[in-house]
Amino acid sequence: MKIALAKQMHEIDDTAVNDLGLPELSLMESAGHRVAQAAENFLNGVHEKSICILAGSGNNGGDALTAARYLSNMGAKIKIFLVGNKNHRTDSLNVQIRILRGMNLEIQQLETDRAWEKLQVTLRFTDAIIDGILGTGFSGEIRPSALRLIRMINSLSKPVISIDIPSGVEADTGFVGEDAVQADCTISLGLPKICHFICPGANHVGKLLIDDIGIPQKLLSGDIHQTLLDDKLAVTFLPVRPREVHKGSCGKILVVAGSRGMTGAACLSSMSALKVGAGLVTLAIPESLNDLYEVKLTEVMTISLAENKLGIIGGKKAAETLIELSANFDAVLIGPGLGREKETLELVKKIFLEIDRPLILDADAIFAFNGNGGDLKNCRQIPILTPHLGELAALLNISVEELRRSLVETVRNAAKDFRAIIVAKSECTVIAYPNGEIFISPIGNSGMATAGSGDVLAGAIAGLMKLTPFAPLAGVYLHGTAGNISAEENSEGLTASDIMRNLPQAVKKLRELQKNN
């Protein structure tokens, strides 16, 4: 499923109306009907229930007023309040107002103290609220009357159903300024929007429903470069494993990781590569730590590297060893727990330029390029970067707050500028390709915010590099699925080892989806 920017959704609506001849009022009718049905389901029926309709001056408000008519016909007791400039009302909104007045439904404009007092009384006794105040066109500051209304809604403990997006949330960024409606349910019209998945906006959405409201599918699947990573897409990621495969044909992966005090990252990443199906995984680690890894790891092979300090790799000899070794592997993962010693970072930059194999850079390997992100373009193949937002912000020399303010577009631009695939880890994962394509994965849970979770993801992506051309996407999907399985077992107490352990179960679940698809 595509994810639309506000401008793209507006263009889709315009094309449907002006080129295909689908009347705007017809789309509004479908939207209002769907909102009313959603309210009926969410509230376990609406007959004899009091529902307060709050509508702005745009077509989002028109959808709310259309829903009011359907809800009234279902037997609900409807109270309607309008906010915003009367002179800015759309033609379609005015049509809905005329219809409702013809039905003798009372409509209050919130412009006098008396009207606001009446709203306060209505809200106190209402059973639910329909939020049609602000739509996808909103950005920046909220006008005082709308802000007052939003804060009034949030001060109550009433079920709230928002139309398209919770009022006060920016559609393209998920940014929330002064405040935003805290919805219990949001009905996205046409396509989902970025704010439904990116925080803080995503925290205001509640249960997300998506309805095409009759817009032709050819418009909804057109020239849009944001895609939702869901089960339907994931079934295409992992080809069936042929009967005649052997360990050498399933992927030979070299992992360069670990240092004194951070040995766990190397174990998690290398084992995760095996857990998703790689045939052979070799871990290159500091020479003095080799005996420790020989005990900790059974299935992963190890190679000792020359050290510049005890437990820290670095220097010309280690670099030459890795460059020579890499020719025997299908992909190379560099970075988990590697450390940030000067000599280590210099080694990373040297082998990055020399190795002619698919590279996955995680953690400290990404740190090596801080201040010199442009050097990433010099890789012999398109590299895959797996930063969390702090690491990505440092690479871009901006604050995390700046990055979050426009996360999707910033990651998209970085992938283009660095000629890299960027897997940006946050409350959802944003995967950006150098051609501008974006994939957003909401799969996972807050319990996955635990030490080592990113090492498991990096290892999973590396382990899939020989098995599928969609390794970054498949890795993110399997990692999130394994995290959800782990959360069912251990709730917020899950660990990275739990996620790693459940990777095979995630693969099994994906295989079952493929069979049933």
FIKOL-603612 format. One line per field, with one value per residue (C-alpha): z negated, y negated, x negated. Coordinates in nm, 4 decimals, always signed. Layout:
REM FIKOL-603612
c3: c(Z, ...)
c2: c(Y, ...)
c1: c(X, ...)
REM end
This chain:
REM FIKOL-603612
c3: c(+0.0000, +0.0880, -0.1683, -0.0369, -0.0997, -0.1505, +0.1916, +0.3587, +0.1978, +0.3082, +0.6634, +0.6565, +0.5472, +0.8224, +1.0872, +0.9721, +0.9909, +1.2924, +1.5169, +1.4297, +1.3611, +1.0110, +0.8332, +0.5233, +0.3395, +0.4264, +0.2599, -0.0396, -0.0544, -0.0617, -0.3248, -0.5508, -0.5182, -0.6067, -0.9097, -1.0308, -0.9892, -1.1730, -1.4573, -1.4763, -1.4984, -1.7398, -1.9755, -1.9460, -1.7945, -1.7848, -1.8279, -2.0983, -2.1655, -2.1733, -1.9234, -1.8927, -1.5423, -1.5240, -1.1760, -1.0299, -0.7153, -0.4688, -0.3082, -0.6201, -0.7910, -0.5014, -0.5606, -0.9267, -0.8370, -0.5904, -0.8678, -1.0882, -0.8431, -0.8316, -1.2091, -1.2503, -1.0195, -1.2365, -1.5353, -1.6977, -1.8727, -1.6827, -1.7956, -1.5352, -1.5958, -1.3285, -1.3801, -1.1406, -0.9049, -0.7408, -0.4294, -0.3835, -0.3677, -0.0625, +0.1733, +0.0801, -0.2898, -0.2269, -0.0461, -0.3545, -0.5789, -0.3632, -0.3723, -0.7494, -0.8012, -0.5742, -0.8129, -1.0989, -1.2639, -1.4691, -1.3689, -1.5967, -1.4772, -1.7506, -1.7439, -2.0610, -2.4289, -2.4344, -2.1589, -2.3413, -2.6654, -2.4828, -2.3401, -2.6875, -2.8134, -2.5029, -2.5381, -2.9034, -2.8195, -2.4762, -2.4132, -2.1374, -1.9344, -1.5596, -1.4832, -1.1441, -1.2490, -1.0530, -0.7620, -0.5655, -0.4576, -0.8098, -0.8906, -1.1213, -1.3968, -1.4929, -1.4944, -1.8482, -1.8078, -1.6746, -1.9475, -2.2129, -2.0689, -2.0521, -2.4125, -2.5184, -2.3497, -2.5112, -2.8570, -2.8416, -2.8658, -2.5643, -2.2633, -1.9721, -1.6057, -1.3796, -1.0066, -0.7967, -1.0606, -1.4195, -1.4046, -1.4808, -1.3339, -1.0194, -0.7568, -0.5971, -0.9096, -1.2117, -1.3758, -1.6545, -1.7555, -2.0382, -2.0619, -1.8623, -1.9105, -2.0963, -1.8884, -1.9815, -1.6167, -1.2916, -0.9516, -0.6770, -0.3480, -0.0219, -0.1478, -0.4816, -0.5512, -0.6932, -1.0215, -1.0946, -1.1532, -1.2564, -1.6108, -1.7752, -1.5343, -1.5453, -1.9203, -1.8488, -1.5908, -1.8041, -1.5976, -1.2282, -0.9654, -0.5947, -0.3304, +0.0393, +0.0376, +0.4000, +0.5493, +0.8429, +0.7510, +1.0495, +0.8841, +0.5406, +0.6779, +0.9117, +0.9042, +0.5254, +0.3784, +0.0222, -0.0462, -0.3603, -0.4510, -0.5431, -0.5132, -0.1588, -0.0419, -0.2572, -0.0917, +0.2200, +0.0381, -0.0258, +0.2619, +0.1881, +0.0771, +0.3466, +0.2445, +0.3777, +0.1843, -0.0284, -0.2933, -0.0427, +0.1820, -0.1040, -0.1723, -0.3109, -0.5415, -0.7008, -1.0172, -1.1430, -1.4957, -1.8651, -2.0974, -2.4622, -2.6658, -2.3650, -2.2789, -2.2825, -1.9721, -1.7632, -1.8916, -1.8313, -1.4791, -1.3591, -1.5058, -1.3635, -1.0165, -1.0644, -1.2198, -0.9026, -0.6810, -0.5878, -0.5256, -0.6633, -0.8946, -0.9888, -1.2634, -1.2452, -1.5929, -1.7894, -1.8379, -2.2172, -2.2283, -2.0029, -2.2840, -2.4395, -2.1124, -2.0535, -2.3768, -2.3219, -1.9610, -1.8283, -1.4726, -1.3839, -1.2712, -1.3894, -1.2442, -1.4610, -1.3564, -1.4547, -1.7375, -1.7906, -2.1566, -2.3705, -2.2473, -1.9750, -1.6060, -1.3877, -1.1787, -0.8319, -0.8900, -1.0061, -0.7099, -0.4609, -0.6155, -0.5844, -0.2269, -0.1227, -0.3150, -0.1766, +0.1718, +0.0354, -0.1032, +0.0419, -0.1945, -0.4723, -0.7873, -0.9689, -1.2922, -1.5773, -1.8985, -1.6989, -1.9138, -1.8240, -1.8670, -1.6063, -1.4466, -1.4265, -1.2509, -1.0063, -0.9329, -0.8622, -0.6132, -0.4386, -0.3913, -0.2971, +0.0117, +0.0994, +0.0451, +0.3588, +0.1903, +0.0647, -0.2620, -0.5614, -0.7962, -1.1492, -1.4663, -1.4955, -1.1235, -1.0536, -1.3197, -1.1202, -0.8525, -1.0792, -0.9193, -0.5970, -0.4819, -0.1208, -0.1284, -0.1368, +0.2354, +0.3029, +0.2064, +0.4889, +0.4364, +0.2898, -0.0883, -0.3405, -0.6529, -0.9633, -1.1963, -1.4807, -1.4752, -1.6956, -1.4637, -1.1536, -1.2985, -1.3828, -1.0313, -0.8849, -1.1397, -1.2606, -1.5871, -1.6450, -1.6817, -1.3349, -1.1911, -1.3484, -1.2208, -0.8670, -0.9061, -0.5830, -0.3499, -0.5320, -0.5085, -0.1423, -0.0625, -0.2568, -0.0630, +0.2629, +0.1504, +0.0131, +0.2871, +0.0118, -0.1242, -0.4656, -0.7241, -0.9827, -1.3096, -1.5297, -1.6566, -1.2995, -1.0508, -0.7415, -0.4579, -0.1851, +0.1491, +0.3621, +0.6303, +0.3859, +0.2938, -0.0706, -0.2677, -0.6124, -0.8523, -1.1587, -1.2517, -1.5996, -1.9499, -2.2168, -2.4035, -2.1208, -2.2550, -2.4220, -2.3967, -2.1052, -1.9075, -1.6300, -1.6180, -1.5515, -1.2678, -1.1068, -1.1251, -0.9804, -0.6824, -0.6253, -0.6466, -0.3757, -0.1235, +0.0810, +0.0414, +0.1696, +0.3501, +0.0906, -0.2065, -0.3787, -0.3581, -0.4450, -0.7359, -0.8791, -0.8409, -1.0038, -1.2821, -1.3661, -1.3477, -1.5743, -1.8120, -1.8224, -1.8922, -2.1714, -2.3166, -2.3336, -2.5395, -2.7543, -2.7155, -2.7806, -2.9371, -2.6021, -2.5150, -2.1924, -2.2443, -2.2468, -1.9141, -1.7687, -1.8995, -1.7348, -1.3903, -1.2649, -1.3894, -1.1945, -0.8821, -0.9440, -0.9755, -0.6479, -0.4765, -0.6024, -0.4621, -0.1277, -0.1215, -0.1962, +0.0400)
c2: c(+0.0000, -0.3459, -0.6237, -0.9661, -1.3072, -1.5747, -1.7286, -1.3888, -1.3102, -1.6482, -1.5784, -1.2368, -1.3990, -1.6609, -1.3968, -1.1893, -1.4936, -1.6841, -1.4095, -1.1090, -1.3034, -1.1681, -1.4436, -1.5911, -1.5535, -1.1835, -1.1423, -1.3394, -1.1180, -0.8057, -0.9558, -1.0599, -0.7222, -0.5410, -0.7649, -0.6972, -0.3218, -0.3376, -0.5287, -0.2714, +0.0139, -0.1662, -0.2611, +0.0723, -0.1040, -0.4689, -0.4520, -0.6969, -0.7940, -1.1590, -1.2443, -1.5853, -1.6799, -1.9356, -2.0689, -2.3150, -2.5222, -2.2795, -1.9557, -1.7684, -1.9541, -1.8617, -1.4937, -1.5403, -1.7022, -1.4235, -1.1733, -1.3711, -1.3048, -0.9315, -0.9112, -1.0978, -0.8484, -0.5684, -0.7152, -0.9102, -1.2409, -1.4875, -1.8219, -2.0156, -2.2940, -2.4808, -2.6485, -2.8658, -3.1541, -3.1434, -3.3070, -3.0252, -2.7456, -2.5212, -2.4861, -2.1211, -2.2093, -2.4674, -2.2039, -1.9816, -2.2708, -2.3367, -1.9694, -1.9480, -2.2645, -2.1173, -1.8210, -2.0683, -1.9757, -2.2617, -2.3962, -2.6304, -2.8556, -2.8931, -3.2703, -3.3863, -3.3110, -3.1654, -2.9162, -2.8086, -2.7642, -2.5511, -2.3406, -2.2850, -2.1551, -1.9357, -1.7842, -1.7050, -1.4822, -1.3507, -0.9836, -1.0489, -1.3226, -1.3346, -1.5448, -1.7154, -2.0391, -2.0362, -1.8159, -1.7329, -2.0938, -2.1969, -2.2935, -2.5444, -2.7183, -2.6430, -2.9341, -3.0277, -2.9070, -2.5679, -2.5339, -2.6166, -2.3498, -2.0864, -2.1455, -2.1286, -1.7877, -1.6558, -1.7654, -1.5154, -1.1376, -1.0900, -0.8593, -1.0652, -0.9642, -1.1788, -1.2121, -1.1562, -1.2858, -1.4054, -1.7825, -1.9613, -1.6930, -1.7719, -1.5082, -1.4876, -1.4934, -1.3808, -1.7088, -1.8410, -2.2035, -2.3531, -2.0575, -1.8001, -1.5977, -1.2720, -1.0375, -0.6890, -0.6041, -0.7703, -0.6977, -0.7734, -0.8591, -0.7319, -0.6375, -0.6472, -0.9492, -0.9675, -1.1148, -0.7921, -0.6183, -0.8872, -1.0247, -1.2412, -1.2429, -0.8644, -0.8862, -1.0797, -0.8410, -0.5610, -0.2738, -0.3398, -0.2530, -0.3085, -0.3412, -0.4233, -0.5996, -0.4933, -0.6545, -0.4357, -0.2086, -0.3200, -0.6623, -0.5214, -0.3041, -0.5637, -0.7726, -0.7768, -0.7017, -0.6052, -0.2481, -0.0773, +0.2323, +0.4774, +0.8487, +0.8126, +0.6651, +0.8903, +1.2127, +1.1042, +1.0625, +1.4110, +1.6616, +2.0262, +2.2038, +2.4585, +2.8218, +2.8546, +2.5652, +2.6120, +2.3933, +2.2206, +2.1186, +1.9744, +1.6924, +1.6588, +1.3576, +1.1832, +0.9859, +0.7399, +0.6558, +0.6559, +0.5007, +0.5229, +0.4451, +0.4867, +0.8523, +0.9104, +0.6998, +0.9272, +1.2400, +1.1004, +0.9754, +1.2860, +1.5295, +1.3273, +1.3711, +1.7484, +1.7306, +1.5781, +1.8458, +1.7607, +2.0712, +1.9658, +1.6781, +1.5821, +1.3312, +1.1255, +1.0061, +0.8733, +1.1424, +1.1262, +1.1923, +1.4973, +1.7553, +1.5875, +1.6020, +1.9629, +2.0470, +1.8214, +1.9177, +2.2689, +2.2261, +1.9038, +1.9343, +1.6822, +1.5086, +1.3217, +0.9722, +0.7760, +0.5281, +0.1769, +0.1959, +0.4880, +0.5938, +0.3245, +0.3927, +0.1470, +0.0906, +0.1781, +0.5526, +0.5914, +0.3844, +0.5945, +0.9155, +0.7968, +0.6721, +1.0057, +1.2079, +1.0183, +1.1638, +1.4995, +1.3658, +1.2611, +0.9649, +0.7890, +0.6380, +0.3869, +0.2035, +0.3692, +0.3073, +0.2252, -0.0703, -0.4256, -0.4255, -0.6428, -0.3514, -0.1462, -0.4250, -0.4681, -0.0954, -0.1195, -0.4022, -0.2194, +0.1137, -0.0671, -0.2029, +0.1202, +0.3981, +0.4826, +0.6639, +0.5555, +0.3699, +0.3172, +0.0413, +0.0295, -0.1647, -0.2521, -0.1984, -0.4764, -0.6930, -0.6716, -0.8934, -1.1673, -1.4975, -1.3203, -1.1674, -1.2529, -0.9832, -0.7225, -0.7856, -0.6346, -0.2816, -0.0322, +0.0922, -0.0788, -0.0425, +0.0225, -0.1967, -0.0990, -0.4022, -0.4932, -0.8568, -0.9753, -0.8174, -0.9524, -1.3038, -1.2992, -1.1802, -1.4658, -1.7156, -1.8138, -1.7647, -1.4767, -1.7371, -1.8749, -1.5238, -1.4372, -1.7585, -1.6161, -1.2583, -1.0999, -1.3731, -1.4059, -1.0321, -1.0350, -1.3169, -1.1530, -0.8285, -1.0221, -1.2339, -0.9406, -0.6959, -0.4539, -0.2538, -0.3958, -0.1964, -0.4614, -0.3001, -0.4672, -0.4003, -0.2860, -0.2121, -0.4279, -0.2586, -0.4947, -0.4012, -0.6246, -0.6503, -0.8278, -0.5312, -0.5180, -0.2232, -0.2720, +0.0207, -0.0090, +0.3540, +0.3926, +0.2633, +0.0371, +0.3317, +0.3536, +0.0365, +0.2484, +0.2822, +0.4992, +0.4814, +0.2895, +0.5488, +0.8163, +0.6086, +0.5485, +0.9188, +1.0146, +0.7843, +0.9206, +1.2798, +1.2188, +1.0529, +1.3705, +1.4919, +1.1941, +0.8635, +0.7126, +0.7880, +0.4452, +0.4693, +0.8388, +0.7848, +0.5034, +0.7088, +1.0223, +0.8222, +0.6448, +0.9681, +1.1453, +0.8500, +0.8868, +1.2592, +1.1783, +0.9176, +1.1789, +1.3950, +1.1349, +0.8050, +0.5068, +0.7324, +0.8732, +0.8644, +0.8582, +1.2271, +1.2934, +1.1144, +1.3103, +1.6384, +1.5686, +1.4812, +1.8377, +1.8105, +1.4846, +1.6591, +1.9413, +1.6911, +1.5276, +1.8677, +1.9392, +1.6063, +1.6979, +2.0285, +1.8587, +1.5673)
c1: c(+0.0000, -0.1239, -0.1592, -0.0609, -0.2045, +0.0608, -0.0104, +0.0092, +0.3441, +0.4753, +0.3592, +0.5279, +0.8545, +0.8231, +0.7556, +1.0515, +1.2790, +1.1475, +1.0101, +1.2255, +1.5423, +1.5980, +1.7960, +1.6352, +1.9655, +1.9642, +1.6245, +1.7485, +2.0559, +1.8380, +1.6095, +1.8956, +2.0651, +1.7412, +1.6847, +2.0390, +1.9910, +1.6611, +1.8271, +2.1047, +1.8534, +1.6233, +1.9071, +2.0926, +2.3892, +2.4966, +2.8747, +2.9847, +2.6227, +2.5185, +2.2465, +2.0806, +1.9634, +1.6806, +1.6120, +1.3648, +1.4108, +1.2475, +1.3571, +1.2470, +1.5292, +1.7572, +1.6789, +1.7721, +2.1042, +2.1820, +2.1114, +2.3515, +2.6353, +2.5673, +2.5345, +2.8613, +3.0278, +2.8862, +3.0687, +2.7860, +2.8515, +2.6363, +2.4946, +2.2921, +2.0400, +1.8443, +1.5078, +1.3096, +1.3749, +1.7181, +1.5762, +1.3235, +1.5784, +1.5547, +1.8503, +1.8960, +1.9011, +2.1727, +2.3803, +2.3647, +2.4669, +2.7744, +2.8723, +2.8416, +3.0408, +3.3077, +3.3140, +3.3716, +3.0422, +2.9053, +2.5652, +2.3690, +2.0855, +1.8245, +1.7889, +1.9663, +1.9184, +2.2683, +2.1810, +1.8628, +2.0579, +2.3132, +2.0301, +1.8849, +2.2191, +2.2614, +1.9166, +1.9728, +2.2685, +2.1764, +2.0982, +1.8437, +1.6774, +1.6152, +1.3062, +1.3251, +1.1545, +0.8273, +0.7235, +0.4107, +0.3669, +0.2684, -0.0907, -0.2533, -0.0613, +0.2982, +0.5407, +0.6525, +1.0133, +0.9057, +0.6414, +0.9003, +1.1298, +0.8543, +0.7554, +1.1184, +1.1512, +0.8337, +0.9449, +1.2315, +1.2398, +1.4637, +1.4110, +1.2757, +1.2858, +1.0685, +1.1226, +0.8091, +0.5661, +0.6052, +0.6441, +0.3170, +0.0894, -0.1111, -0.0353, -0.3816, -0.5972, -0.3957, -0.4968, -0.2758, -0.3074, -0.1077, +0.1315, +0.3253, +0.6404, +0.5777, +0.7911, +0.9043, +0.9629, +0.8571, +1.0130, +0.7613, +0.9283, +0.7807, +0.4344, +0.2531, +0.0335, -0.3171, -0.1899, -0.0033, -0.3373, -0.5895, -0.5853, -0.4746, -0.1793, -0.1463, -0.0856, +0.2350, +0.3849, +0.5276, +0.6636, +0.5963, +0.8559, +0.7942, +1.0655, +1.0307, +1.3753, +1.4258, +1.1154, +1.0006, +0.7119, +0.5060, +0.4798, +0.4001, +0.1195, -0.0289, -0.3456, -0.3911, -0.7313, -0.6367, -0.5235, -0.3974, -0.5985, -0.3234, -0.2443, -0.1136, -0.4429, -0.6617, -0.5458, -0.7374, -1.0707, -1.2028, -1.2188, -1.1435, -1.4600, -1.5532, -1.5810, -1.9359, -2.0941, -2.4041, -2.5631, -2.7880, -2.4998, -2.2913, -2.5319, -2.8825, -2.8843, -3.1817, -3.1083, -3.3711, -3.2629, -3.3348, -3.5876, -3.6817, -3.3683, -3.1351, -3.1675, -2.7911, -2.7268, -2.9472, -2.7718, -2.4230, -2.4937, -2.6786, -2.4262, -2.1370, -2.2824, -2.2630, -1.9151, -1.7635, -1.9141, -2.2734, -2.4815, -2.8203, -2.9076, -3.2612, -3.3304, -3.6497, -3.7463, -4.0471, -4.3091, -4.3086, -3.9327, -3.9394, -3.9350, -3.6316, -3.4378, -3.5417, -3.3582, -3.0554, -2.9859, -2.9370, -2.8090, -2.9939, -3.3566, -3.6133, -3.9166, -4.1682, -4.2718, -4.5786, -4.5214, -4.6491, -4.5408, -4.4329, -4.0889, -4.0743, -4.1412, -4.3270, -4.6361, -4.7615, -4.7912, -4.4286, -4.3067, -4.5029, -4.3688, -4.0087, -4.0463, -4.1956, -3.9377, -3.6389, -3.6859, -3.5645, -3.2363, -2.9006, -2.8559, -3.0426, -2.8899, -3.1113, -3.0525, -2.8584, -3.0529, -3.3667, -3.4710, -3.5688, -3.9447, -4.1169, -4.3004, -3.9801, -3.7922, -4.0794, -4.0662, -3.6925, -3.7418, -4.0261, -3.8507, -3.5276, -3.7046, -3.8854, -3.6317, -3.4352, -3.1491, -2.8057, -2.8683, -2.6433, -2.7621, -2.6279, -2.7024, -3.0718, -3.1337, -2.8814, -3.0457, -3.3720, -3.2134, -3.0812, -3.1728, -3.2666, -2.9388, -3.0210, -3.2918, -3.0148, -2.9631, -3.3059, -3.2053, -3.2501, -2.8947, -2.5893, -2.6347, -2.3587, -2.3630, -2.1625, -2.1735, -1.9436, -1.8355, -2.1203, -2.3774, -2.2061, -2.1787, -2.5503, -2.6352, -2.4293, -2.5665, -2.2199, -2.0337, -1.7950, -1.5186, -1.5962, -1.6013, -1.2673, -1.1077, -1.1188, -1.2362, -1.1166, -1.2387, -1.5703, -1.6379, -1.5319, -1.7732, -2.0559, -2.0154, -2.0370, -2.3331, -2.5342, -2.4321, -2.3393, -2.0477, -1.9633, -1.7696, -1.6780, -1.5670, -1.3094, -0.9542, -0.9014, -1.1758, -1.2266, -1.4156, -1.5363, -1.6918, -1.9165, -1.6448, -1.4130, -1.1938, -1.0868, -0.9487, -0.7984, -0.7670, -0.5418, -0.6180, -0.7630, -0.6981, -0.8411, -0.9944, -1.2486, -1.4113, -1.6751, -2.0515, -2.1598, -1.8354, -2.0105, -2.2904, -2.0286, -1.8810, -2.2203, -2.2976, -1.9602, -2.0091, -2.3595, -2.2380, -1.9789, -2.2109, -2.2670, -1.9091, -1.7105, -1.7628, -1.5281, -1.7554, -1.7116, -1.3322, -1.3167, -1.5554, -1.3443, -1.0259, -1.1690, -1.3341, -1.0080, -0.8095, -1.0586, -1.0294, -0.6516, -0.6797, -0.9261, -0.6881, -0.4115, -0.6467, -0.8220, -0.6349, -0.8635, -1.1238, -1.2319, -1.6019, -1.7978, -1.8735, -1.4981, -1.4609, -1.7525, -1.6110, -1.2744, -1.4085, -1.3450, -0.9860, -0.9530, -1.0807, -0.8332, -0.5493, -0.6514, -0.6608, -0.3081, -0.1907, -0.3465, -0.1581, +0.1727, +0.1235)
REM end
